Amino acid sequence: EAASNGPRAGISLRLFPPCLLLAPRSSVLLLAPLLAQTDPDALVSTWPPGSAGTEGLQARFRWMAELAPVFQVPGACVRVLRSPDEFYQVMKARVKTARRRVVMASLYLGTGPLEQDLVDCLQEALERSQSVDDPHDLTVSILLDYTRGSRGKQNSRTMLLPLLRRFPDRMRVALYHTPDLRGLLRLLVPQRFNETIGVQHIKVYLFDDSLIMSGANLSDSYFTNRQDRYVLLEGCRQVADFFAELVGAVSDVSLQLGPDDSVRTKEGMVHPYKGDRNQFSDSARCRIMQVVDAAREQQLLQRGEPDGADTWVFPLVQMKPLGIRVDEQVTARLLTEADRDATVYLTSGYFNLTRAYMRLVLSASARYRILMASPEVNGFFGAKGLAGAIPAAYVHLARQFYSQVCRRGQQERVRLHEYQRRDWTFHAKGLWYYLHGKDRPCLTLIGSPNFGYRSVHRDLEAQIAIVTENEALQEQLQQEQEMLYQRSTEVSSSTFEQPNRYVKLWVKLVTPLIKNFF
């Protein structure tokens, strides 16, 4: 697990061309959990200088700037959204006022009335951009997953086709198809189950120079009663430009949806499942890393130009099928280097930590408070067929982890919590980092990864690390963390003795075989 095909620890990534940073991997190697180790003493910081008094946080987290771009923003421009409805209403309002660009990346777009209302907002914005009274050059770009977006007769594609037909020059829909679903596997695995091989899982919602980073999809439950996390960055043009370009790069290597519901590759691109797998991965990695490397090169040119910002945003990208592993490296380093007296709050809608992450938490010295879904708020609760057993599989995985905590006598240092809320489901994921003696976090991770095997090895993921000295923003993050944990109960040995925690023998037997697919 400690092996790495990435650049040698301690050597600056700037010394290598983008396409040589990470060696191509085969589909088989996706099953081997690789985790890069980095020598902290060998890193040379590229963190831009900030305002006076920020040396403490810069010294503590400057290593991130060696692995990812970093953007300075005013903390006052970052706002934590609290509820699904607020997320939905803010998104619609921003669509209606956008004048240059709307960029959306999600797993899928649902087909209900709330989703149709959002599509209608996009249509109105595009119509308004062509009006005689106030013409402007609005474009809309949407990136979804091919398998999830094509499921059923009424799907994400059919929802967006009217816009493609009416605004062919201003509307783009791209459908990412994993290169690992190909050949006989693609023919034999049915719809719904084919998504387990790998999907486009990034959740970015961008309007001109503002964007929402979230783990929420574009579906009615995520707008009503499915708890997630959402952070709005307002007027942060450099961050918005980066994510617009990142989504554009992934869209370029995806299948392009046509007005007649056909799909094709963009000219000059390798087909994701008909073309050579290694060629597709190489070309996709090069295209995406162009965006990451260009951002870092631009920041090198701007060094020595402090702007007085009190907050730093690090985009973290994880695309293991394409050989890109930035988020994995940063997350592992955070888990490893959390101070003895620090407290890390970590939450995942699907508690299925990779073996590497689990080992790091169990061997760390910091205090951990881990929040997961109770069976009743798991998104698969009550599902038909095999999917209906998934909540029980998560109970089994949680019990195994809790047993390891107890065997090591770490019940005080590592505590598990279950989110419980009647008629709601739980999908929040992320991390809050509290320094010793501080009652507010100075760092958070927010985005699409779940800290599980799929997030690390199969899917395309992106999140941001926000490091801030802004007290108002720290307070928002603290309130967000407390709001989620206040609806939870702490796990103890008696938790797993409750009737609703009973796990059938067959579920226990198959969980080790299928846990890497959900």
C-alpha positions, 0 to 999 in steps of 0.5 A, spaced: 500 500 500 505 504 500 508 503 493 507 509 488 508 510 481 508 518 482 514 522 482 519 521 487 518 524 494 521 530 495 522 532 487 518 538 485 513 536 480 515 542 476 521 539 473 517 534 469 512 535 463 505 533 465 504 527 461 510 524 465 508 525 472 504 519 473 505 512 469 499 509 466 495 504 469 491 498 467 484 496 469 487 490 473 492 495 477 485 499 479 484 494 484 491 495 488 490 500 493 497 504 492 498 510 496 504 515 495 508 517 501 512 524 501 518 527 504 515 533 508 522 536 509 524 535 502 518 540 499 520 547 497 514 551 498 510 555 492 505 558 497 504 565 495 505 570 500 499 572 504 497 578 509 501 579 516 500 574 521 499 568 517 506 565 518 503 559 522 498 557 517 503 557 512 508 553 515 503 548 517 500 547 510 505 550 505 506 543 503 499 543 499 502 548 495 507 543 492 502 538 490 496 542 488 495 550 485 493 555 491 488 561 490 488 567 495 481 569 496 478 574 501 474 569 507 468 574 506 467 571 499 466 564 502 459 562 504 457 556 507 450 554 505 446 550 510 440 546 507 438 542 500 433 548 499 438 553 500 443 550 495 437 549 490 435 556 491 442 559 490 443 555 484 437 557 480 438 565 482 445 564 480 443 561 473 438 567 472 443 572 473 449 569 469 451 573 463 458 569 461 458 562 463 454 557 467 458 550 468 455 544 471 459 538 473 455 532 476 453 525 476 447 526 473 441 530 472 434 528 475 427 527 471 422 530 476 419 537 476 424 540 481 430 538 476 425 541 470 424 547 473 432 548 473 432 546 466 427 552 465 432 557 468 437 555 464 433 556 458 430 563 460 437 565 461 439 563 454 433 566 451 435 572 455 442 572 452 439 573 445 434 578 447 435 585 443 434 589 449 440 586 453 444 581 449 450 577 452 454 571 450 452 566 455 454 559 454 452 553 458 456 547 459 454 541 463 458 535 464 455 528 467 456 521 467 455 517 461 452 511 465 448 514 470 445 520 465 443 514 460 439 510 465 432 509 463 428 512 457 427 518 461 434 520 463 439 526 464 440 526 456 432 527 454 432 532 460 437 536 456 436 535 449 431 541 448 436 546 450 441 542 445 436 543 439 434 550 441 441 553 442 446 548 439 452 554 439 451 556 446 449 549 449 454 543 451 453 537 454 458 532 455 458 525 458 464 522 461 465 514 460 470 510 464 475 507 460 474 501 464 467 499 462 469 496 455 469 489 451 465 484 454 464 487 461 460 493 458 456 488 454 454 483 460 454 488 466 446 491 466 444 498 467 445 501 474 450 495 476 455 498 470 456 504 474 460 500 479 466 500 475 467 507 475 463 514 474 464 522 473 463 524 480 465 531 480 460 536 483 461 543 481 456 548 479 459 555 476 456 561 475 460 567 471 465 568 477 462 564 483 461 557 484 458 552 489 463 546 491 459 540 493 457 533 494 450 534 492 447 531 485 442 535 481 436 531 483 430 532 487 432 529 494 438 533 494 434 539 493 429 537 499 431 532 504 438 529 503 443 532 507 450 534 504 455 540 504 455 546 500 460 552 500 459 558 495 465 562 493 463 569 490 466 573 485 473 568 486 474 569 478 481 565 479 478 559 482 472 559 478 476 560 471 480 554 474 474 549 475 471 552 468 477 549 465 478 543 469 470 541 467 472 543 460 478 538 460 474 532 462 468 534 457 473 534 452 475 527 453 468 525 454 463 523 449 459 529 446 451 529 446 448 531 440 441 534 438 439 527 436 441 524 442 447 521 439 454 521 442 461 522 439 468 523 441 471 530 440 475 531 434 482 528 435 480 525 442 481 517 443 474 513 444 473 511 451 471 504 450 472 503 443 479 506 443 486 503 446 485 504 454 492 506 455 492 511 449 485 514 452 488 514 459 494 518 457 491 523 452 486 524 458 491 525 463 495 530 459 489 534 457 487 535 464 494 536 467 495 541 462 489 545 467 493 544 473 500 545 471 498 552 467 495 554 474 501 552 478 506 556 473 501 562 473 502 562 480 510 562 480 510 568 475 505 571 481 510 570 487 511 576 491 505 579 489 501 579 496 494 581 496 492 581 503 487 575 503 486 571 509 484 565 506 487 560 501 483 555 496 487 548 494 483 544 488 484 537 489 483 532 483 483 525 484 482 521 477 486 514 479 483 511 472 487 516 469 493 516 473 492 523 477 492 522 485 493 529 488 487 528 493 489 522 495 496 524 497 493 530 500 488 527 504 493 521 506 498 527 509 493 530 513 491 524 516 498 522 518 500 529 520 495 531 524 498 534 531 497 530 537 492 535 540 489 537 534 481 534 533 479 532 526 472 531 524 471 527 518 464 525 515 462 520 509 455 518 507 458 512 505 463 509 511 468 505 507 475 507 508 480 505 504 485 500 508 490 506 507 486 511 510 483 506 516 491 505 517 493 512 518 487 514 522 488 508 527 496 509 527 495 517 528 495 521 534 490 526 533 483 525 536 478 523 530 470 524 530 467 520 525 460 521 522 457 516 518 449 515 516 445 510 520 442 505 516 435 509 516 438 515 513 443 511 508 441 512 501 440 505 499 435 504 505 429 500 503 432 499 496 429 493 492 434 487 490 441 486 492 442 494 493 437 493 499 443 489 503 448 495 502 446 499 508 447 492 512 454 492 509 456 499 511 454 496 518 458 490 518 464 495 515 463 500 521 463 494 526 469 491 524 472 498 524 470 500 531 472 493 533 479 495 531 479 501 535 477 497 541 482 492 540 487 498 540 484 501 546 483 508 542 475 509 544 477 516 547 481 518 541 477 515 535 469 516 536 464 514 531 457 517 530 451 516 526 447 521 523 439 520 524 434 524 522 427 522 520 425 522 513 432 524 511 438 521 508 445 523 509 450 524 503 455 529 507 462 528 506 468 532 508 473 534 514 474 539 519 481 540 522 481 544 529 488 546 532 490 544 539 486 550 543 482 552 538 474 552 538 474 553 530 477 549 524 482 553 520 481 548 515 476 544 511 475 539 505 469 539 501 467 536 495 465 529 492 470 524 495 467 519 500 474 517 503 472 510 500 475 505 495 471 508 489 473 515 490 480 513 491 481 508 485 475 508 480 471 515 480 473 522 477 473 526 484 474 533 486 474 537 492 477 543 495 481 544 501 480 551 504 485 554 509 483 560 513 484 565 518 478 569 517 474 568 524 467 569 521 469 564 516 471 559 521 465 560 525 461 558 519 465 552 518 464 550 526 457 551 526 456 547 519 460 541 523 456 542 529 449 542 526 451 535 522 454 532 529 448 535 533 443 530 529 448 524 531 448 519 536 455 516 538 457 509 537 458 504 542 458 496 543 451 496 544 449 500 538 451 493 534 447 489 538 440 493 536 435 489 532 436 494 526 444 493 526 443 485 525 447 483 519 445 477 515 451 471 514 450 472 507 451 479 507 458 478 511 460 473 507 459 478 500 461 484 503 469 483 502 468 481 495 463 487 493 466 493 498 470 496 493 464 497 488 460 501 492 
